[in-house]
Amino acid sequence: MKLNSTQREILRMCADNGLGRIGWPLQTWEKAAEAQCKPMIKAKLIEFMRLGGYPGIKITDAGRAALNDEVGK
């Protein structure tokens, strides 16, 4: 999967904190983040999760590998 700059930044954010990105306000998720994350969820680079009802994601091993591949280019 070819990542755009926003998707790379989302993966970096998840990799940097180790926990993923949890707690997007629902409106932010639905209006912006979901569109960027859905293809990465489908490609199994990230997993969708919820914390206290808030949507979020966490990076998978495949996502870490994709991020490393992108950085190496």
C-alpha positions, 0 to 999 in steps of 0.5 A: 500500500502506498501511504500518503503523508497524512497516513505516514504521520498517523503511523509515526504517531502510533509508533512513537507513543507505543499505545496508538492513537486513542480518544479522537472526538467522534466528530474528528474521527468521522470527518477526517481521521476515519477516511485516512485510517480505513484503507490502513485498517483494511491493509492491516497496518493499524487496528481500530479500537475504542477506549471509553467509547472514543474511537482510536487505532493502534499500529500492527507489526505490518504497520511498523514494517510499512513505516520502516519501508517508507522511511527507507525510501 
